[in-house]
Amino acid sequence: MKRLKRFPLYGTIILFLLALLPRLFDLGQFLTSDEKTNIFLAGSAVVQAFLRGDWAGTYWHFYPGVTMSWADALG
């Protein structure tokens, strides 16, 4: 019974390590194709478009996380 209780913990640790390993070796490389769009600057682009009154500029058609961009712009 003790063995079954520890399985979720061990499984979680193994899954974490499996996900971490590819990222550790190529930290300067993109893992997915959408990382090249530099979504981290989306918030500032949304703020600039908002201040200009350019409502269409607050929407990114190639990025599905428009709501996240707006939330990032808020702070």
N, CA, C and O atoms as CSV, one atom per row, in Angstrom:
chain,resi,resn,atom,element,x,y,z
A,1,MET,N,N,0.813,-1.196,0.000
A,1,MET,CA,C,0.000,0.000,0.000
A,1,MET,C,C,0.859,1.263,0.000
A,1,MET,O,O,0.529,2.233,-0.682
A,2,LYS,N,N,1.960,1.261,0.760
A,2,LYS,CA,C,2.848,2.419,0.776
A,2,LYS,C,C,3.418,2.688,-0.605
A,2,LYS,O,O,3.608,3.837,-1.005
A,3,ARG,N,N,3.684,1.620,-1.320
A,3,ARG,CA,C,4.265,1.752,-2.654
A,3,ARG,C,C,3.330,2.497,-3.599
A,3,ARG,O,O,3.781,3.317,-4.399
A,4,LEU,N,N,2.048,2.221,-3.513
A,4,LEU,CA,C,1.077,2.894,-4.371
A,4,LEU,C,C,0.934,4.370,-4.011
A,4,LEU,O,O,0.662,5.194,-4.885
A,5,LYS,N,N,1.112,4.708,-2.755
A,5,LYS,CA,C,0.999,6.109,-2.347
A,5,LYS,C,C,2.168,6.935,-2.861
A,5,LYS,O,O,2.020,8.133,-3.099
A,6,ARG,N,N,3.308,6.321,-3.031
A,6,ARG,CA,C,4.492,7.045,-3.501
A,6,ARG,C,C,4.533,7.178,-5.017
A,6,ARG,O,O,5.269,8.012,-5.542
A,7,PHE,N,N,3.762,6.377,-5.717
A,7,PHE,CA,C,3.807,6.394,-7.179
A,7,PHE,C,C,3.499,7.770,-7.770
A,7,PHE,O,O,4.226,8.201,-8.665
A,8,PRO,N,N,2.460,8.487,-7.320
A,8,PRO,CA,C,2.219,9.819,-7.897
A,8,PRO,C,C,3.399,10.768,-7.707
A,8,PRO,O,O,3.697,11.572,-8.590
A,9,LEU,N,N,4.063,10.680,-6.575
A,9,LEU,CA,C,5.220,11.540,-6.338
A,9,LEU,C,C,6.353,11.188,-7.293
A,9,LEU,O,O,6.932,12.073,-7.923
A,10,TYR,N,N,6.668,9.913,-7.400
A,10,TYR,CA,C,7.740,9.490,-8.306
A,10,TYR,C,C,7.377,9.777,-9.758
A,10,TYR,O,O,8.222,10.208,-10.543
A,11,GLY,N,N,6.136,9.541,-10.105
A,11,GLY,CA,C,5.692,9.822,-11.469
A,11,GLY,C,C,5.801,11.296,-11.810
A,11,GLY,O,O,6.191,11.660,-12.920
A,12,THR,N,N,5.459,12.135,-10.859
A,12,THR,CA,C,5.548,13.580,-11.062
A,12,THR,C,C,6.996,14.020,-11.238
A,12,THR,O,O,7.301,14.838,-12.106
A,13,ILE,N,N,7.875,13.481,-10.420
A,13,ILE,CA,C,9.297,13.829,-10.518
A,13,ILE,C,C,9.877,13.365,-11.845
A,13,ILE,O,O,10.623,14.106,-12.486
A,14,ILE,N,N,9.546,12.156,-12.262
A,14,ILE,CA,C,10.048,11.633,-13.537
A,14,ILE,C,C,9.526,12.466,-14.698
A,14,ILE,O,O,10.283,12.801,-15.610
A,15,LEU,N,N,8.249,12.802,-14.674
A,15,LEU,CA,C,7.672,13.620,-15.743
A,15,LEU,C,C,8.315,15.001,-15.788
A,15,LEU,O,O,8.585,15.520,-16.871
A,16,PHE,N,N,8.561,15.596,-14.636
A,16,PHE,CA,C,9.227,16.894,-14.569
A,16,PHE,C,C,10.621,16.825,-15.179
A,16,PHE,O,O,11.004,17.695,-15.961
A,17,LEU,N,N,11.377,15.795,-14.824
A,17,LEU,CA,C,12.735,15.655,-15.355
A,17,LEU,C,C,12.729,15.397,-16.857
A,17,LEU,O,O,13.589,15.908,-17.575
A,18,LEU,N,N,11.772,14.613,-17.337
A,18,LEU,CA,C,11.677,14.364,-18.777
A,18,LEU,C,C,11.358,15.643,-19.546
A,18,LEU,O,O,11.854,15.838,-20.655
A,19,ALA,N,N,10.548,16.501,-18.976
A,19,ALA,CA,C,10.219,17.770,-19.634
A,19,ALA,C,C,11.361,18.770,-19.518
A,19,ALA,O,O,11.526,19.622,-20.391
A,20,LEU,N,N,12.145,18.678,-18.461
A,20,LEU,CA,C,13.226,19.627,-18.222
A,20,LEU,C,C,14.463,19.348,-19.072
A,20,LEU,O,O,15.124,20.283,-19.524
A,21,LEU,N,N,14.777,18.089,-19.293
A,21,LEU,CA,C,16.018,17.731,-19.990
A,21,LEU,C,C,16.187,18.375,-21.366
A,21,LEU,O,O,17.246,18.949,-21.617
A,22,PRO,N,N,15.213,18.314,-22.267
A,22,PRO,CA,C,15.436,18.945,-23.581
A,22,PRO,C,C,15.631,20.453,-23.493
A,22,PRO,O,O,16.307,21.045,-24.335
A,23,ARG,N,N,15.051,21.062,-22.495
A,23,ARG,CA,C,15.176,22.512,-22.355
A,23,ARG,C,C,16.537,22.923,-21.805
A,23,ARG,O,O,17.023,24.009,-22.118
A,24,LEU,N,N,17.146,22.090,-21.009
A,24,LEU,CA,C,18.445,22.425,-20.427
A,24,LEU,C,C,19.568,22.432,-21.456
A,24,LEU,O,O,20.503,23.225,-21.348
A,25,PHE,N,N,19.484,21.564,-22.441
A,25,PHE,CA,C,20.572,21.434,-23.402
A,25,PHE,C,C,20.589,22.546,-24.439
A,25,PHE,O,O,21.664,22.942,-24.891
A,26,ASP,N,N,19.431,23.058,-24.827
A,26,ASP,CA,C,19.355,24.097,-25.857
A,26,ASP,C,C,18.581,25.305,-25.345
A,26,ASP,O,O,17.509,25.621,-25.862
A,27,LEU,N,N,19.109,25.970,-24.352
A,27,LEU,CA,C,18.407,27.116,-23.785
A,27,LEU,C,C,18.291,28.276,-24.767
A,27,LEU,O,O,17.367,29.081,-24.653
A,28,GLY,N,N,19.204,28.381,-25.725
A,28,GLY,CA,C,19.159,29.464,-26.694
A,28,GLY,C,C,18.312,29.157,-27.917
A,28,GLY,O,O,18.194,30.000,-28.806
A,29,GLN,N,N,17.727,27.986,-27.981
A,29,GLN,CA,C,16.946,27.561,-29.143
A,29,GLN,C,C,15.453,27.615,-28.828
A,29,GLN,O,O,15.042,27.517,-27.672
A,30,PHE,N,N,14.655,27.773,-29.876
A,30,PHE,CA,C,13.204,27.743,-29.726
A,30,PHE,C,C,12.732,26.299,-29.722
A,30,PHE,O,O,13.207,25.487,-30.515
A,31,LEU,N,N,11.806,25.978,-28.838
A,31,LEU,CA,C,11.252,24.629,-28.795
A,31,LEU,C,C,10.021,24.491,-29.674
A,31,LEU,O,O,9.771,23.419,-30.226
A,32,THR,N,N,9.256,25.553,-29.811
A,32,THR,CA,C,8.049,25.504,-30.634
A,32,THR,C,C,8.106,26.615,-31.672
A,32,THR,O,O,8.846,27.588,-31.525
A,33,SER,N,N,7.324,26.453,-32.707
A,33,SER,CA,C,7.384,27.407,-33.815
A,33,SER,C,C,6.820,28.775,-33.449
A,33,SER,O,O,7.221,29.771,-34.050
A,34,ASP,N,N,5.913,28.859,-32.492
A,34,ASP,CA,C,5.318,30.154,-32.173
A,34,ASP,C,C,6.165,30.990,-31.221
A,34,ASP,O,O,5.807,32.134,-30.940
A,35,GLU,N,N,7.259,30.467,-30.723
A,35,GLU,CA,C,8.114,31.252,-29.838
A,35,GLU,C,C,8.864,32.340,-30.592
A,35,GLU,O,O,9.344,33.293,-29.978
A,36,LYS,N,N,8.972,32.220,-31.887
A,36,LYS,CA,C,9.678,33.229,-32.680
A,36,LYS,C,C,8.887,34.526,-32.800
A,36,LYS,O,O,9.445,35.561,-33.166
A,37,THR,N,N,7.606,34.481,-32.500
A,37,THR,CA,C,6.785,35.684,-32.629
A,37,THR,C,C,7.022,36.660,-31.489
A,37,THR,O,O,6.499,37.774,-31.501
A,38,ASN,N,N,7.804,36.248,-30.512
A,38,ASN,CA,C,8.167,37.085,-29.374
A,38,ASN,C,C,6.935,37.627,-28.660
A,38,ASN,O,O,6.711,38.837,-28.603
A,39,ILE,N,N,6.153,36.718,-28.123
A,39,ILE,CA,C,4.919,37.091,-27.443
A,39,ILE,C,C,5.170,37.870,-26.166
A,39,ILE,O,O,4.241,38.439,-25.593
A,40,PHE,N,N,6.418,37.902,-25.714
A,40,PHE,CA,C,6.720,38.616,-24.485
A,40,PHE,C,C,6.649,40.128,-24.678
A,40,PHE,O,O,6.529,40.871,-23.704
A,41,LEU,N,N,6.721,40.583,-25.911
A,41,LEU,CA,C,6.596,42.011,-26.194
A,41,LEU,C,C,5.176,42.393,-26.581
A,41,LEU,O,O,4.907,43.545,-26.919
A,42,ALA,N,N,4.271,41.427,-26.530
A,42,ALA,CA,C,2.896,41.676,-26.944
A,42,ALA,C,C,2.228,42.728,-26.070
A,42,ALA,O,O,1.475,43.562,-26.571
A,43,GLY,N,N,2.493,42.697,-24.786
A,43,GLY,CA,C,1.861,43.652,-23.879
A,43,GLY,C,C,2.194,45.083,-24.216
A,43,GLY,O,O,1.310,45.940,-24.210
A,44,SER,N,N,3.455,45.364,-24.511
A,44,SER,CA,C,3.829,46.742,-24.846
A,44,SER,C,C,3.240,47.164,-26.183
A,44,SER,O,O,2.878,48.327,-26.362
A,45,ALA,N,N,3.142,46.232,-27.122
A,45,ALA,CA,C,2.529,46.559,-28.418
A,45,ALA,C,C,1.045,46.856,-28.242
A,45,ALA,O,O,0.505,47.735,-28.914
A,46,VAL,N,N,0.386,46.134,-27.348
A,46,VAL,CA,C,-1.031,46.374,-27.083
A,46,VAL,C,C,-1.224,47.751,-26.449
A,46,VAL,O,O,-2.147,48.478,-26.817
A,47,VAL,N,N,-0.370,48.108,-25.509
A,47,VAL,CA,C,-0.471,49.422,-24.860
A,47,VAL,C,C,-0.248,50.540,-25.869
A,47,VAL,O,O,-0.987,51.524,-25.872
A,48,GLN,N,N,0.750,50.402,-26.719
A,48,GLN,CA,C,1.022,51.432,-27.724
A,48,GLN,C,C,-0.148,51.590,-28.681
A,48,GLN,O,O,-0.530,52.713,-29.011
A,49,ALA,N,N,-0.722,50.474,-29.131
A,49,ALA,CA,C,-1.868,50.548,-30.037
A,49,ALA,C,C,-3.069,51.161,-29.328
A,49,ALA,O,O,-3.807,51.944,-29.927
A,50,PHE,N,N,-3.271,50.819,-28.077
A,50,PHE,CA,C,-4.379,51.373,-27.304
A,50,PHE,C,C,-4.239,52.881,-27.141
A,50,PHE,O,O,-5.214,53.616,-27.300
A,51,LEU,N,N,-3.035,53.347,-26.826
A,51,LEU,CA,C,-2.819,54.782,-26.635
A,51,LEU,C,C,-2.979,55.565,-27.932
A,51,LEU,O,O,-3.347,56.739,-27.904
A,52,ARG,N,N,-2.707,54.930,-29.064
A,52,ARG,CA,C,-2.910,55.577,-30.363
A,52,ARG,C,C,-4.367,55.542,-30.793
A,52,ARG,O,O,-4.755,56.231,-31.736
A,53,GLY,N,N,-5.181,54.737,-30.101
A,53,GLY,CA,C,-6.568,54.562,-30.516
A,53,GLY,C,C,-6.703,53.568,-31.648
A,53,GLY,O,O,-7.738,53.518,-32.313
A,54,ASP,N,N,-5.684,52.789,-31.872
A,54,ASP,CA,C,-5.673,51.789,-32.939
A,54,ASP,C,C,-6.189,50.467,-32.380
A,54,ASP,O,O,-5.405,49.610,-31.971
A,55,TRP,N,N,-7.527,50.306,-32.364
A,55,TRP,CA,C,-8.122,49.117,-31.755
A,55,TRP,C,C,-7.743,47.856,-32.508
A,55,TRP,O,O,-7.579,46.799,-31.899
A,56,ALA,N,N,-7.604,47.947,-33.805
A,56,ALA,CA,C,-7.206,46.770,-34.585
A,56,ALA,C,C,-5.782,46.344,-34.246
A,56,ALA,O,O,-5.439,45.169,-34.370
A,57,GLY,N,N,-4.960,47.288,-33.820
A,57,GLY,CA,C,-3.588,46.966,-33.463
A,57,GLY,C,C,-3.455,46.201,-32.156
A,57,GLY,O,O,-2.389,45.669,-31.848
A,58,THR,N,N,-4.549,46.145,-31.379
A,58,THR,CA,C,-4.508,45.374,-30.139
A,58,THR,C,C,-4.783,43.902,-30.379
A,58,THR,O,O,-4.685,43.090,-29.459
A,59,TYR,N,N,-5.125,43.553,-31.603
A,59,TYR,CA,C,-5.434,42.158,-31.939
A,59,TYR,C,C,-4.305,41.581,-32.772
A,59,TYR,O,O,-3.868,42.198,-33.743
A,60,TRP,N,N,-3.836,40.415,-32.401
A,60,TRP,CA,C,-2.793,39.725,-33.165
A,60,TRP,C,C,-3.423,38.510,-33.815
A,60,TRP,O,O,-3.756,37.548,-33.124
A,61,HIS,N,N,-3.591,38.531,-35.117
A,61,HIS,CA,C,-4.285,37.435,-35.796
A,61,HIS,C,C,-3.498,36.138,-35.781
A,61,HIS,O,O,-4.098,35.068,-35.889
A,62,PHE,N,N,-2.183,36.188,-35.651
A,62,PHE,CA,C,-1.391,34.963,-35.660
A,62,PHE,C,C,-1.155,34.430,-34.255
A,62,PHE,O,O,-0.510,33.394,-34.093
A,63,TYR,N,N,-1.651,35.100,-33.262
A,63,TYR,CA,C,-1.427,34.680,-31.881
A,63,TYR,C,C,-2.773,34.506,-31.189
A,63,TYR,O,O,-3.535,35.466,-31.076
A,64,PRO,N,N,-3.076,33.298,-30.726
A,64,PRO,CA,C,-4.409,33.058,-30.160
A,64,PRO,C,C,-4.619,33.629,-28.760
A,64,PRO,O,O,-5.755,33.660,-28.285
A,65,GLY,N,N,-3.577,34.075,-28.094
A,65,GLY,CA,C,-3.722,34.551,-26.721
A,65,GLY,C,C,-3.939,36.042,-26.628
A,65,GLY,O,O,-3.233,36.718,-25.880
A,66,VAL,N,N,-4.888,36.572,-27.359
A,66,VAL,CA,C,-5.137,38.011,-27.357
A,66,VAL,C,C,-5.520,38.481,-25.962
A,66,VAL,O,O,-5.079,39.542,-25.521
A,67,THR,N,N,-6.327,37.708,-25.276
A,67,THR,CA,C,-6.731,38.074,-23.925
A,67,THR,C,C,-5.524,38.133,-22.999
A,67,THR,O,O,-5.450,39.003,-22.130
A,68,MET,N,N,-4.583,37.222,-23.176
A,68,MET,CA,C,-3.369,37.239,-22.365
A,68,MET,C,C,-2.520,38.472,-22.676
A,68,MET,O,O,-1.888,39.034,-21.781
A,69,SER,N,N,-2.505,38.891,-23.940
A,69,SER,CA,C,-1.771,40.107,-24.302
A,69,SER,C,C,-2.389,41.319,-23.621
A,69,SER,O,O,-1.677,42.197,-23.134
A,70,TRP,N,N,-3.715,41.362,-23.588
A,70,TRP,CA,C,-4.388,42.472,-22.924
A,70,TRP,C,C,-4.096,42.455,-21.427
A,70,TRP,O,O,-3.840,43.502,-20.833
A,71,ALA,N,N,-4.135,41.264,-20.811
A,71,ALA,CA,C,-3.849,41.154,-19.379
A,71,ALA,C,C,-2.400,41.548,-19.087
A,71,ALA,O,O,-2.114,42.179,-18.070
A,72,ASP,N,N,-1.496,41.172,-19.983
A,72,ASP,CA,C,-0.090,41.548,-19.831
A,72,ASP,C,C,0.066,43.061,-19.919
A,72,ASP,O,O,0.886,43.644,-19.209
A,73,ALA,N,N,-0.705,43.688,-20.773
A,73,ALA,CA,C,-0.632,45.137,-20.926
A,73,ALA,C,C,-1.129,45.852,-19.672
A,73,ALA,O,O,-0.669,46.949,-19.356
A,74,LEU,N,N,-2.057,45.236,-18.966
A,74,LEU,CA,C,-2.591,45.854,-17.752
A,74,LEU,C,C,-1.626,45.788,-16.581
A,74,LEU,O,O,-1.731,46.558,-15.626
A,75,GLY,N,N,-0.686,44.860,-16.667
A,75,GLY,CA,C,0.267,44.903,-15.593
A,75,GLY,C,C,0.832,43.627,-15.169
A,75,GLY,O,O,1.655,43.590,-14.255
